[in-house]
């Protein structure tokens, strides 16, 4: 069920809009990249063959906003749509290939004649062919078949004609499962790319729709979230391919979040928030000591926490992306607990009226995923 919810959230931002658009295109791109060797599998310590190179092909269906709605003009006529990504690596034995299904947004930054510089943001799902298992214990980068796929980059397009464009770009991509299954170091790649685009329209049509006047206001968001994440302990007195060596345990988190935003423009909100939460791992021990498993369960009240955070939200019509910097004010910890300072990055989509759904990754040290939050909430509008 969780997989279908992920797919729904990824593609929902443009499903409701696509029927009304008249300007569409298709695009192919090829990428060649360097894999960051951030663990002993990727650097070749465990296999003698480092994972160094990623080659990929991607196909996209593009919807070009035409100005028929006021938000099209406010965002400088963005492109958005969905795509399919296929990547191969130079280590097929333990990693194999990956396939991703994603949504994307092209945001124009600057235009000079036939040239356009764009920001390229991609969010989707990646299916990794070979992940960690008892038969593939060397691969400590990826622990699951289904993973998150995120890519951020820049593309410079050149218009050969009204219908044909070519482009050169650079991007950074990340594949991991957000700590829902261990191991979860992830795969990070820096790539160059070349694009070829074909427009199904001869010339851009830009309707002139008056932009409404902006009035500063405030929003109050109330939401409930839930999460499940995984940890694993290795008992060194068993062989690597012995199932008794690996002991896993699922942990649960949930809570109520309140965020107050000040609307500074149609696009930008800044705010503060609090979360009253519950985390299974708090005040618990799950570790190996002298080749013996220690697994405890703390009293319920010891697993409650309170945190505060500063938030930024960027809005595009029914869709918004947000980033939070937070700190736990009240929390029980153990020697293996994550730091009190945390980060959260996610996206929201307004389902109907002011009801929204969201998904976010909570992390520490700006790089280590703690868990993925799934939320449902309501946005109260105030003056």
Secondary structure, DSSP 4 states (H G I P E B T S, - for coil): -HHHHHHHHHHHHHHHHHTT--EEEEEEEEEEEEE---STTTTTTTTSS---EEEEEEEEEEEE--SSSHHHHHTTS-EEEEEEEEEEES-TTTT-EEEEEEEEEEEEEEEETTEEEEEEEEEEEEEESS---TT-TT--S---SEEEEEEEEEEEEEESSSSEEEEEEEEEEEEE-TTSSS----EEEEEEEEEEEEESSSS------PPPPP--EEEEEEEEEEEEEEEEEE-TTS-TT-GGGEEEEEEEEEEEEEEEEEE-SSSEEEEEEEEEEEETTTT--EEEETTEEEE----GGGGEEEEEEEEEEEEETTEEEEEEEEEEEE----TTPPPSEEEEEEEEEEEETTEEEEEEEEEETTTEEEEEEEEEEEEEEE-
